[in-house]
């Protein structure tokens, strides 16, 4: 499916307010905001993209500052913004414009910090659904996301099964494994046990060495041993091995672009991700998907292996799986679009998946 005469592209970066939002926990906030990026021609089919743990709403970005999926999404790309509208929200609980622990509580005038309500993947989806309706979007061609974004995509297909035709779940499993929870626990403990964390009342990320360590632990799981060996090869610089310098750099970098409390909230949301909750067995839940379910796994992905993704997708009535051979491991969903982007494009444009626009 494609538009015969796509109109001129347009990009909007803005925020939308939602009144009286109730979390899965039962807590309610009188108002929340979601920041979003919206690209593509007016009137075109709409695709919702969902970002990963430390991602944001800038999936497309700009020429000067490319987004996290630039190359997969954009003009003449597999997800072509001359043929589709693409919208991405910064998740509820995030720290790039959406309401989260780093936001000001309007009732007290203070930062929420750890007083912010617990956030779940389902909360994120419910908030985005309400935001889309306020934007005048009442149906989607597809929802797509990787990692935390893939978790959201799965919940989209179960919470609002008639809202879209297709789901693209990359590097995400129907529940977070004990292995994934283990690494999240290490990261969370590193942050919380840092004396500078001050039970969430730190004055600045800059003082949080525990946050650096948490990010380093995460980076080890995002890439593979073969890739590290090829890239670093035990080389040394300034008395450190190159891999040590790389991890130090990543630890410092995260403090400049993410809030530690928000990081903790999103780790916990990932830990609690399990589509079986309140729905029954994994096979029964998989069998209840109405949209076409396209899953993608990546070689050497320690956290979200093919063994947990492929069998699940095969239980879905309209499920198909694609496995990518790569040394990038989990981060494969952010790179090498030439290796698997064509498959995404082909599925997006399959006959029989159109709405009557």
C-alpha positions as CSV (number, residue, x, y, z in Angstrom):
1,X,0.0,0.0,0.0
2,X,1.2,3.5,-0.8
3,X,-0.2,6.9,-1.6
4,X,-0.4,7.7,-5.3
5,X,0.3,11.4,-4.8
6,X,1.9,12.0,-1.5
7,X,1.8,15.6,-0.4
8,X,4.6,17.7,0.9
9,X,6.2,16.3,4.1
10,X,5.6,18.1,7.4
11,X,7.3,17.7,10.8
12,X,5.9,18.8,14.1
13,X,7.5,18.6,17.5
14,X,5.1,19.5,20.3
15,X,3.4,18.4,23.6
16,X,-0.2,17.4,24.3
17,X,-2.0,17.5,27.6
18,X,-4.2,14.7,29.0
19,X,-6.6,15.4,31.8
20,X,-7.3,13.1,34.8
21,X,-5.0,10.1,33.9
22,X,-5.4,7.0,36.1
23,X,-2.4,4.7,36.3
24,X,-2.7,0.9,36.5
25,X,-1.9,1.2,40.2
26,X,-5.0,3.2,40.8
27,X,-3.2,6.5,41.4
28,X,-4.5,9.5,39.4
29,X,-2.8,12.7,38.2
30,X,-5.0,15.6,37.2
31,X,-2.9,16.3,34.2
32,X,-0.1,14.7,32.3
33,X,1.8,15.8,29.2
34,X,3.3,13.7,26.3
35,X,5.9,15.2,24.1
36,X,5.9,13.9,20.5
37,X,7.4,14.1,17.0
38,X,5.0,13.9,14.0
39,X,6.4,13.5,10.5
40,X,4.9,12.8,7.1
41,X,2.2,14.0,4.7
42,X,-1.3,14.9,6.0
43,X,-3.8,12.3,5.1
44,X,-1.3,9.5,4.8
45,X,-1.6,6.2,6.8
46,X,-0.3,6.6,10.3
47,X,2.5,4.5,11.9
48,X,3.2,4.8,15.6
49,X,6.8,4.2,16.7
50,X,7.6,3.3,20.3
51,X,11.1,4.1,21.7
52,X,13.5,2.0,23.9
53,X,14.7,2.6,27.4
54,X,16.8,5.7,27.0
55,X,15.2,6.8,23.7
56,X,12.9,9.8,23.1
57,X,10.3,11.1,20.7
58,X,13.0,12.0,18.1
59,X,12.8,8.9,15.9
60,X,13.2,10.8,12.6
61,X,15.0,13.9,13.8
62,X,16.6,16.3,11.4
63,X,19.6,16.5,9.1
64,X,21.6,18.3,11.8
65,X,20.4,15.9,14.5
66,X,19.3,12.5,13.2
67,X,16.8,10.6,15.2
68,X,17.4,7.2,16.8
69,X,15.7,5.4,13.8
70,X,16.9,7.7,11.1
71,X,17.8,5.5,8.1
72,X,15.0,3.1,8.9
73,X,12.4,5.9,9.0
74,X,12.5,8.9,6.8
75,X,12.2,10.0,3.2
76,X,12.8,7.1,0.8
77,X,13.6,4.8,3.8
78,X,11.9,1.4,4.6
79,X,9.4,3.3,6.7
80,X,8.9,6.1,4.1
81,X,7.8,9.5,5.5
82,X,6.7,10.5,2.0
83,X,4.1,7.7,2.1
84,X,3.3,7.5,5.8
85,X,2.7,9.7,8.7
86,X,5.0,8.7,11.6
87,X,4.4,9.7,15.2
88,X,6.5,9.0,18.3
89,X,5.8,9.9,21.9
90,X,8.3,10.2,24.7
91,X,6.9,7.7,27.1
92,X,5.0,8.5,30.3
93,X,7.7,8.4,33.0
94,X,10.3,9.6,30.5
95,X,12.4,12.8,30.8
96,X,12.4,14.4,27.4
97,X,9.2,16.5,27.7
98,X,6.7,14.0,28.9
99,X,5.5,13.9,32.5
100,X,7.7,11.8,34.7
101,X,9.8,11.8,38.0
102,X,11.8,14.8,36.8
103,X,8.6,16.9,36.2
104,X,7.2,19.5,38.5
105,X,4.2,18.4,40.6
106,X,1.7,21.3,40.0
107,X,0.1,20.7,43.4
108,X,3.3,21.2,45.4
109,X,5.6,23.1,43.1
110,X,8.3,20.5,43.7
111,X,9.8,17.9,41.5
112,X,8.0,14.6,41.7
113,X,11.1,12.5,42.1
114,X,10.2,9.1,43.7
115,X,6.7,10.4,44.6
116,X,5.7,9.9,41.0
117,X,3.2,7.1,40.5
118,X,4.5,3.7,39.4
119,X,4.4,3.4,35.6
120,X,3.7,0.3,33.6
121,X,3.9,-0.6,30.0
122,X,0.1,-0.6,29.9
123,X,0.1,3.0,31.4
124,X,2.4,4.1,28.6
125,X,0.1,2.7,25.9
126,X,-3.1,4.0,27.5
127,X,-1.6,7.5,27.6
128,X,-0.5,7.4,24.0
129,X,-4.0,6.1,22.9
130,X,-5.6,9.1,24.6
131,X,-3.1,11.4,23.0
132,X,-3.7,10.0,19.5
133,X,-7.4,10.5,19.8
134,X,-6.9,14.1,20.9
135,X,-4.7,14.6,17.9
136,X,-7.6,13.3,15.7
137,X,-6.0,10.0,14.9
138,X,-8.5,7.2,15.3
139,X,-6.7,4.4,13.5
140,X,-3.2,3.3,12.8
141,X,-1.7,1.3,9.9
142,X,0.9,-0.1,12.3
143,X,2.7,0.1,15.6
144,X,6.4,-0.6,15.7
145,X,9.1,-0.6,18.4
146,X,12.2,-2.2,19.7
147,X,13.1,-3.4,23.2
148,X,11.0,-1.3,25.6
149,X,9.3,-0.1,22.5
150,X,8.6,-3.6,21.5
151,X,7.0,-4.3,24.9
152,X,4.7,-1.3,24.2
153,X,3.9,-2.6,20.7
154,X,2.8,-6.0,22.2
155,X,0.5,-4.3,24.7
156,X,-0.9,-2.0,21.9
157,X,-2.1,-5.2,20.1
158,X,-3.8,-6.6,23.1
159,X,-5.3,-3.4,24.7
160,X,-6.5,-1.8,21.5
161,X,-6.7,-4.7,19.0
162,X,-9.0,-2.9,16.5
163,X,-6.9,0.3,16.4
164,X,-4.2,-1.0,14.0
165,X,-3.7,-3.6,11.2
166,X,0.0,-4.5,12.0
167,X,2.4,-4.8,14.8
168,X,6.2,-4.9,14.4
169,X,8.0,-6.1,17.5
170,X,11.8,-5.9,17.4
171,X,14.1,-7.3,20.0
172,X,11.4,-7.8,22.6
173,X,9.8,-10.8,24.3
174,X,6.3,-11.3,25.7
175,X,7.7,-11.0,29.2
176,X,11.1,-9.9,30.6
177,X,13.2,-12.9,31.4
178,X,14.9,-13.5,34.8
179,X,18.2,-12.8,33.0
180,X,16.9,-9.3,32.0
181,X,15.6,-8.6,35.5
182,X,19.0,-9.6,36.9
183,X,20.8,-7.0,34.9
184,X,18.2,-4.4,35.7
185,X,18.6,-5.2,39.4
186,X,22.3,-4.6,39.2
187,X,21.7,-1.2,37.5
188,X,19.1,-0.2,40.0
189,X,21.2,-1.1,43.0
190,X,24.2,0.8,41.6
191,X,22.1,3.9,41.4
192,X,20.2,3.6,44.7
193,X,23.2,2.5,46.8
194,X,25.3,5.5,45.6
195,X,25.4,7.9,48.6
196,X,25.0,10.8,46.2
197,X,21.6,9.5,45.1
198,X,20.1,10.7,48.4
199,X,17.0,8.5,48.1
200,X,16.1,10.3,44.8
201,X,16.8,13.8,46.1
202,X,20.1,14.3,44.2
203,X,20.8,17.8,43.0
204,X,22.2,16.8,39.7
205,X,23.0,13.7,37.6
206,X,26.6,14.8,37.5
207,X,27.3,13.5,41.0
208,X,25.9,10.0,40.4
209,X,28.7,7.6,39.8
210,X,26.2,4.8,40.4
211,X,24.3,5.9,37.4
212,X,27.4,5.6,35.3
213,X,27.9,2.0,36.5
214,X,24.3,1.1,35.8
215,X,24.7,2.3,32.2
216,X,28.0,0.4,31.8
217,X,26.3,-2.8,33.0
218,X,23.5,-2.2,30.5
219,X,25.9,-1.6,27.6
220,X,27.6,-5.0,28.1
221,X,24.2,-6.6,27.4
222,X,23.3,-4.5,24.4
223,X,26.3,-5.6,22.3
224,X,27.9,-9.0,21.8
225,X,31.2,-10.5,22.7
226,X,32.2,-11.0,19.0
227,X,31.5,-7.3,18.3
228,X,33.5,-6.1,21.3
229,X,36.4,-8.4,20.3
230,X,36.3,-7.0,16.7
231,X,36.0,-3.4,17.8
232,X,38.4,-3.3,20.7
233,X,40.8,-6.3,20.3
234,X,42.4,-5.7,23.7
235,X,43.9,-2.4,22.5
236,X,45.0,0.1,25.2
237,X,45.0,3.8,25.5
238,X,46.2,6.0,28.4
239,X,46.7,2.9,30.7
240,X,43.2,1.7,30.0
241,X,41.9,-0.9,27.6
242,X,39.8,0.6,24.9
243,X,36.8,-1.3,26.1
244,X,37.2,0.3,29.5
245,X,37.5,3.8,27.9
246,X,34.4,3.1,25.9
247,X,32.3,2.1,28.9
248,X,33.6,5.1,30.9
249,X,32.5,7.3,28.0
250,X,29.0,5.7,27.9
251,X,28.6,6.1,31.6
252,X,29.4,9.8,31.5
253,X,27.3,10.4,28.4
254,X,24.1,9.0,30.0
255,X,24.2,11.6,32.8
256,X,24.0,14.4,30.2
257,X,20.8,13.2,28.5
258,X,18.8,11.2,31.0
259,X,17.4,11.5,34.5
260,X,18.4,8.8,37.0
261,X,15.0,8.6,38.6
262,X,13.3,8.2,35.3
263,X,15.8,5.5,34.4
264,X,14.8,3.6,37.6
265,X,11.1,3.9,36.8
266,X,11.5,2.6,33.3
267,X,13.7,-0.3,34.5
268,X,10.9,-1.3,36.8
269,X,8.3,-1.0,34.0
270,X,10.4,-3.4,32.0
271,X,10.8,-5.8,34.9
272,X,7.0,-5.9,35.3
273,X,6.3,-6.5,31.6
274,X,4.4,-9.7,31.1
275,X,1.5,-9.8,28.6
276,X,0.1,-12.8,30.4
277,X,-1.0,-10.8,33.4
278,X,-4.8,-11.0,33.7
279,X,-5.0,-12.8,30.4
280,X,-4.1,-16.5,30.8
281,X,-1.4,-18.7,29.3
282,X,1.2,-17.4,26.9
283,X,-0.2,-19.5,24.1
284,X,-3.7,-18.3,24.7
285,X,-2.6,-14.7,24.9
286,X,-0.6,-15.0,21.7
287,X,-3.6,-16.6,20.0
288,X,-5.8,-13.5,20.9
289,X,-3.8,-11.1,18.7
290,X,-6.1,-9.6,16.0
291,X,-3.5,-7.5,14.1
292,X,-0.8,-9.2,12.0
293,X,2.2,-9.7,14.3
294,X,5.6,-9.4,12.8
295,X,8.5,-10.2,15.2
296,X,12.2,-9.7,14.6
297,X,15.1,-11.2,16.7
298,X,18.8,-10.5,16.5
299,X,21.7,-12.9,16.8
300,X,23.6,-12.7,20.1
301,X,20.8,-10.8,21.8
302,X,21.4,-11.8,25.4
303,X,18.2,-10.2,26.8
304,X,15.6,-11.0,24.1
305,X,16.7,-14.2,22.3
306,X,15.1,-15.8,19.3
307,X,14.2,-18.8,21.5
308,X,11.7,-16.6,23.4
309,X,10.3,-14.6,20.5
310,X,9.9,-17.0,17.5
311,X,7.7,-19.7,19.2
312,X,5.5,-17.0,20.7
313,X,4.9,-15.3,17.3
314,X,4.1,-18.7,15.7
315,X,1.1,-19.0,18.2
316,X,-0.4,-15.7,16.9
317,X,-3.1,-16.2,14.2
318,X,-1.2,-13.9,11.8
319,X,2.3,-14.1,13.1
320,X,5.6,-14.1,11.2
321,X,9.1,-14.1,12.4
322,X,12.4,-12.8,10.9
323,X,15.8,-13.5,12.5
324,X,18.7,-11.2,11.7
325,X,22.3,-12.5,11.6
326,X,24.4,-9.9,13.2
327,X,27.3,-9.3,15.7
328,X,25.5,-6.3,17.2
329,X,23.3,-8.3,19.5
330,X,20.4,-6.5,21.1
331,X,21.4,-3.2,19.5
332,X,20.8,-4.8,16.1
333,X,17.4,-3.1,16.0
334,X,19.2,0.3,15.9
335,X,21.7,-0.4,13.1
336,X,22.2,-2.3,9.8
337,X,18.9,-1.3,8.4
338,X,19.9,-2.7,5.0
339,X,20.0,-6.2,6.5
340,X,16.3,-6.2,7.6
341,X,14.6,-3.0,6.7
342,X,13.4,-4.3,3.4
343,X,11.5,-7.1,5.2
344,X,9.7,-4.4,7.3
345,X,8.9,-2.4,4.2
346,X,7.5,-5.4,2.3
347,X,5.2,-6.3,5.2
348,X,4.0,-2.7,5.6
349,X,3.0,-2.7,2.0
350,X,1.4,-6.1,1.8
351,X,-2.0,-6.3,0.2
352,X,-4.9,-6.7,2.5
353,X,-3.6,-4.5,5.3
354,X,-5.2,-1.2,4.1
355,X,-7.7,1.0,5.9
356,X,-10.1,3.0,3.9
357,X,-8.5,6.4,4.2
